[in-house]
Amino acid sequence: MERERLYSKKLNAGKRTYFFDIKKGRDGSAYLVITEQTEDKKNRLMVFEDKAEAFMSVLQEAVGKMKEVK
């Protein structure tokens, strides 16, 4: 069953397409689904509302490290 979509954004990145969807869970809380799609496969990552800030913190740290490695 498809959950109610509250927000959706698409990012084309060469041969990959990323979808960022915020959906509403059964309990009414929001969660983020990040989908990476290529010609032959699809990968999904779900980030729940109560862990979103911690997820973003680690993601921002990792992006910062990527810039340092250049």
N, CA, C and O atoms as a GROMACS GRO file, in nm:
protein
  280
    1MET      N    1   0.084  -0.119   0.000
    1MET     CA    2   0.000   0.000   0.000
    1MET      C    3   0.088   0.125   0.000
    1MET      O    4   0.178   0.137   0.083
    2GLU      N    5   0.063   0.216  -0.091
    2GLU     CA    6   0.140   0.339  -0.103
    2GLU      C    7   0.101   0.436   0.009
    2GLU      O    8  -0.017   0.461   0.032
    3ARG      N    9   0.202   0.488   0.077
    3ARG     CA   10   0.180   0.585   0.185
    3ARG      C   11   0.155   0.724   0.125
    3ARG      O   12   0.196   0.753   0.013
    4GLU      N   13   0.087   0.807   0.202
    4GLU     CA   14   0.060   0.943   0.158
    4GLU      C   15   0.190   1.020   0.139
    4GLU      O   16   0.272   1.026   0.231
    5ARG      N   17   0.211   1.077   0.022
    5ARG     CA   18   0.332   1.153  -0.010
    5ARG      C   19   0.308   1.300   0.027
    5ARG      O   20   0.214   1.363  -0.023
    6LEU      N   21   0.393   1.354   0.113
    6LEU     CA   22   0.379   1.491   0.159
    6LEU      C   23   0.468   1.587   0.080
    6LEU      O   24   0.440   1.707   0.072
    7TYR      N   25   0.577   1.533   0.022
    7TYR     CA   26   0.674   1.615  -0.051
    7TYR      C   27   0.750   1.523  -0.145
    7TYR      O   28   0.772   1.406  -0.115
    8SER      N   29   0.789   1.577  -0.260
    8SER     CA   30   0.868   1.498  -0.354
    8SER      C   31   0.958   1.589  -0.435
    8SER      O   32   0.915   1.694  -0.483
    9LYS      N   33   1.082   1.548  -0.451
    9LYS     CA   34   1.180   1.624  -0.531
    9LYS      C   35   1.265   1.524  -0.608
    9LYS      O   36   1.303   1.420  -0.554
   10LYS      N   37   1.295   1.556  -0.733
   10LYS     CA   38   1.373   1.468  -0.820
   10LYS      C   39   1.504   1.537  -0.855
   10LYS      O   40   1.507   1.657  -0.881
   11LEU      N   41   1.614   1.460  -0.856
   11LEU     CA   42   1.745   1.511  -0.891
   11LEU      C   43   1.806   1.421  -0.997
   11LEU      O   44   1.832   1.303  -0.972
   12ASN      N   45   1.829   1.475  -1.116
   12ASN     CA   46   1.896   1.400  -1.222
   12ASN      C   47   2.045   1.418  -1.204
   12ASN      O   48   2.094   1.531  -1.193
   13ALA      N   49   2.119   1.308  -1.202
   13ALA     CA   50   2.263   1.310  -1.181
   13ALA      C   51   2.330   1.214  -1.278
   13ALA      O   52   2.370   1.104  -1.240
   14GLY      N   53   2.342   1.254  -1.403
   14GLY     CA   54   2.402   1.168  -1.504
   14GLY      C   55   2.315   1.046  -1.530
   14GLY      O   56   2.198   1.059  -1.566
   15LYS      N   57   2.374   0.928  -1.512
   15LYS     CA   58   2.300   0.804  -1.536
   15LYS      C   59   2.212   0.764  -1.418
   15LYS      O   60   2.141   0.663  -1.423
   16ARG      N   61   2.217   0.842  -1.312
   16ARG     CA   62   2.138   0.812  -1.192
   16ARG      C   63   2.032   0.920  -1.172
   16ARG      O   64   2.052   1.037  -1.207
   17THR      N   65   1.923   0.881  -1.115
   17THR     CA   66   1.819   0.974  -1.075
   17THR      C   67   1.789   0.948  -0.929
   17THR      O   68   1.773   0.834  -0.887
   18TYR      N   69   1.782   1.057  -0.851
   18TYR     CA   70   1.751   1.046  -0.709
   18TYR      C   71   1.615   1.108  -0.683
   18TYR      O   72   1.582   1.214  -0.737
   19PHE      N   73   1.536   1.041  -0.601
   19PHE     CA   74   1.406   1.091  -0.560
   19PHE      C   75   1.408   1.108  -0.409
   19PHE      O   76   1.452   1.018  -0.337
   20PHE      N   77   1.361   1.221  -0.362
   20PHE     CA   78   1.351   1.249  -0.220
   20PHE      C   79   1.203   1.267  -0.189
   20PHE      O   80   1.142   1.367  -0.227
   21ASP      N   81   1.146   1.172  -0.119
   21ASP     CA   82   1.002   1.174  -0.089
   21ASP      C   83   0.981   1.172   0.062
   21ASP      O   84   1.041   1.091   0.133
   22ILE      N   85   0.897   1.260   0.109
   22ILE     CA   86   0.855   1.256   0.249
   22ILE      C   87   0.715   1.197   0.251
   22ILE      O   88   0.625   1.244   0.183
   23LYS      N   89   0.701   1.093   0.331
   23LYS     CA   90   0.573   1.023   0.340
   23LYS      C   91   0.525   1.021   0.485
   23LYS      O   92   0.601   1.045   0.578
   24LYS      N   93   0.397   0.991   0.500
   24LYS     CA   94   0.338   0.982   0.633
   24LYS      C   95   0.321   0.836   0.671
   24LYS      O   96   0.262   0.758   0.596
   25GLY      N   97   0.373   0.799   0.787
   25GLY     CA   98   0.364   0.662   0.836
   25GLY      C   99   0.227   0.630   0.894
   25GLY      O  100   0.141   0.718   0.908
   26ARG      N  101   0.210   0.505   0.928
   26ARG     CA  102   0.082   0.461   0.987
   26ARG      C  103   0.048   0.536   1.114
   26ARG      O  104  -0.068   0.564   1.143
   27ASP      N  105   0.154   0.568   1.190
   27ASP     CA  106   0.132   0.637   1.318
   27ASP      C  107   0.124   0.788   1.303
   27ASP      O  108   0.112   0.860   1.402
   28GLY      N  109   0.129   0.838   1.180
   28GLY     CA  110   0.117   0.981   1.154
   28GLY      C  111   0.250   1.054   1.148
   28GLY      O  112   0.254   1.172   1.113
   29SER      N  113   0.359   0.987   1.182
   29SER     CA  114   0.490   1.052   1.176
   29SER      C  115   0.540   1.054   1.032
   29SER      O  116   0.497   0.975   0.948
   30ALA      N  117   0.631   1.146   1.005
   30ALA     CA  118   0.688   1.160   0.871
   30ALA      C  119   0.818   1.082   0.861
   30ALA      O  120   0.889   1.064   0.960
   31TYR      N  121   0.848   1.036   0.739
   31TYR     CA  122   0.977   0.974   0.714
   31TYR      C  123   1.020   1.007   0.572
   31TYR      O  124   0.938   1.032   0.484
   32LEU      N  125   1.151   1.007   0.552
   32LEU     CA  126   1.212   1.039   0.423
   32LEU      C  127   1.252   0.911   0.353
   32LEU      O  128   1.313   0.823   0.414
   33VAL      N  129   1.219   0.901   0.226
   33VAL     CA  130   1.262   0.789   0.143
   33VAL      C  131   1.350   0.848   0.033
   33VAL      O  132   1.305   0.930  -0.047
   34ILE      N  133   1.477   0.806   0.030
   34ILE     CA  134   1.569   0.847  -0.076
   34ILE      C  135   1.584   0.727  -0.169
   34ILE      O  136   1.626   0.620  -0.127
   35THR      N  137   1.549   0.747  -0.295
   35THR     CA  138   1.556   0.639  -0.394
   35THR      C  139   1.659   0.676  -0.498
   35THR      O  140   1.656   0.785  -0.556
   36GLU      N  141   1.751   0.583  -0.523
   36GLU     CA  142   1.849   0.597  -0.631
   36GLU      C  143   1.805   0.502  -0.741
   36GLU      O  144   1.788   0.382  -0.718
   37GLN      N  145   1.786   0.556  -0.861
   37GLN     CA  146   1.740   0.473  -0.972
   37GLN      C  147   1.839   0.482  -1.088
   37GLN      O  148   1.878   0.592  -1.128
   38THR      N  149   1.879   0.366  -1.140
   38THR     CA  150   1.958   0.359  -1.262
   38THR      C  151   1.874   0.284  -1.364
   38THR      O  152   1.758   0.251  -1.337
   39GLU      N  153   1.931   0.258  -1.479
   39GLU     CA  154   1.855   0.188  -1.584
   39GLU      C  155   1.808   0.051  -1.540
   39GLU      O  156   1.700   0.007  -1.580
   40ASP      N  157   1.887  -0.016  -1.458
   40ASP     CA  158   1.855  -0.155  -1.426
   40ASP      C  159   1.825  -0.185  -1.280
   40ASP      O  160   1.792  -0.299  -1.246
   41LYS      N  161   1.834  -0.086  -1.192
   41LYS     CA  162   1.801  -0.116  -1.052
   41LYS      C  163   1.757   0.008  -0.974
   41LYS      O  164   1.773   0.121  -1.019
   42LYS      N  165   1.702  -0.020  -0.857
   42LYS     CA  166   1.651   0.082  -0.769
   42LYS      C  167   1.695   0.049  -0.627
   42LYS      O  168   1.681  -0.064  -0.582
   43ASN      N  169   1.749   0.147  -0.556
   43ASN     CA  170   1.788   0.131  -0.416
   43ASN      C  171   1.714   0.234  -0.333
   43ASN      O  172   1.698   0.349  -0.375
   44ARG      N  173   1.668   0.193  -0.216
   44ARG     CA  174   1.594   0.285  -0.129
   44ARG      C  175   1.656   0.291   0.009
   44ARG      O  176   1.707   0.192   0.061
   45LEU      N  177   1.651   0.409   0.065
   45LEU     CA  178   1.696   0.434   0.201
   45LEU      C  179   1.585   0.509   0.272
   45LEU      O  180   1.534   0.610   0.222
   46MET      N  181   1.547   0.461   0.389
   46MET     CA  182   1.442   0.527   0.466
   46MET      C  183   1.504   0.589   0.591
   46MET      O  184   1.580   0.524   0.663
   47VAL      N  185   1.469   0.716   0.617
   47VAL     CA  186   1.516   0.788   0.735
   47VAL      C  187   1.393   0.833   0.811
   47VAL      O  188   1.312   0.911   0.760
   48PHE      N  189   1.379   0.784   0.933
   48PHE     CA  190   1.261   0.816   1.011
   48PHE      C  191   1.278   0.949   1.085
   48PHE      O  192   1.390   0.991   1.117
   49GLU      N  193   1.166   1.013   1.109
   49GLU     CA  194   1.161   1.148   1.165
   49GLU      C  195   1.247   1.164   1.291
   49GLU      O  196   1.315   1.265   1.306
   50ASP      N  197   1.244   1.066   1.379
   50ASP     CA  198   1.316   1.079   1.506
   50ASP      C  199   1.468   1.069   1.489
   50ASP      O  200   1.541   1.100   1.583
   51LYS      N  201   1.516   1.026   1.373
   51LYS     CA  202   1.660   1.014   1.347
   51LYS      C  203   1.708   1.108   1.238
   51LYS      O  204   1.825   1.106   1.201
   52ALA      N  205   1.620   1.192   1.185
   52ALA     CA  206   1.653   1.278   1.070
   52ALA      C  207   1.763   1.378   1.103
   52ALA      O  208   1.853   1.398   1.021
   53GLU      N  209   1.759   1.440   1.218
   53GLU     CA  210   1.862   1.539   1.252
   53GLU      C  211   1.998   1.472   1.268
   53GLU      O  212   2.098   1.526   1.221
   54ALA      N  213   2.005   1.358   1.333
   54ALA     CA  214   2.131   1.285   1.348
   54ALA      C  215   2.182   1.241   1.212
   54ALA      O  216   2.303   1.248   1.186
   55PHE      N  217   2.094   1.196   1.125
   55PHE     CA  218   2.130   1.155   0.990
   55PHE      C  219   2.192   1.272   0.914
   55PHE      O  220   2.297   1.258   0.852
   56MET      N  221   2.127   1.389   0.920
   56MET     CA  222   2.177   1.508   0.851
   56MET      C  223   2.312   1.551   0.906
   56MET      O  224   2.400   1.593   0.830
   57SER      N  225   2.330   1.542   1.035
   57SER     CA  226   2.456   1.580   1.097
   57SER      C  227   2.571   1.494   1.044
   57SER      O  228   2.676   1.546   1.007
   58VAL      N  229   2.551   1.364   1.040
   58VAL     CA  230   2.654   1.273   0.989
   58VAL      C  231   2.674   1.293   0.840
   58VAL      O  232   2.788   1.288   0.792
   59LEU      N  233   2.568   1.317   0.765
   59LEU     CA  234   2.579   1.341   0.621
   59LEU      C  235   2.660   1.468   0.594
   59LEU      O  236   2.747   1.468   0.507
   60GLN      N  237   2.632   1.575   0.667
   60GLN     CA  238   2.707   1.699   0.650
   60GLN      C  239   2.854   1.680   0.686
   60GLN      O  240   2.942   1.735   0.619
   61GLU      N  241   2.881   1.604   0.790
   61GLU     CA  242   3.019   1.574   0.828
   61GLU      C  243   3.090   1.498   0.716
   61GLU      O  244   3.204   1.529   0.682
   62ALA      N  245   3.023   1.398   0.659
   62ALA     CA  246   3.082   1.319   0.551
   62ALA      C  247   3.109   1.405   0.428
   62ALA      O  248   3.214   1.390   0.365
   63VAL      N  249   3.018   1.494   0.393
   63VAL     CA  250   3.038   1.584   0.279
   63VAL      C  251   3.157   1.675   0.305
   63VAL      O  252   3.236   1.703   0.214
   64GLY      N  253   3.170   1.722   0.428
   64GLY     CA  254   3.285   1.805   0.464
   64GLY      C  255   3.415   1.729   0.447
   64GLY      O  256   3.514   1.785   0.398
   65LYS      N  257   3.417   1.602   0.486
   65LYS     CA  258   3.537   1.519   0.470
   65LYS      C  259   3.569   1.497   0.322
   65LYS      O  260   3.686   1.492   0.284
   66MET      N  261   3.466   1.483   0.238
   66MET     CA  262   3.487   1.468   0.094
   66MET      C  263   3.562   1.589   0.039
   66MET      O  264   3.651   1.575  -0.044
   67LYS      N  265   3.524   1.708   0.084
   67LYS     CA  266   3.589   1.831   0.038
   67LYS      C  267   3.733   1.837   0.083
   67LYS      O  268   3.818   1.890   0.011
   68GLU      N  269   3.763   1.784   0.201
   68GLU     CA  270   3.899   1.784   0.254
   68GLU      C  271   3.990   1.690   0.174
   68GLU      O  272   4.110   1.717   0.161
   69VAL      N  273   3.935   1.583   0.122
   69VAL     CA  274   4.013   1.480   0.054
   69VAL      C  275   4.058   1.526  -0.085
   69VAL      O  276   4.156   1.474  -0.138
   70LYS      N  277   3.987   1.621  -0.143
   70LYS     CA  278   4.018   1.666  -0.280
   70LYS      C  279   4.160   1.711  -0.294
   70LYS      O  280   4.201   1.752  -0.403
   0.00000   0.00000   0.00000
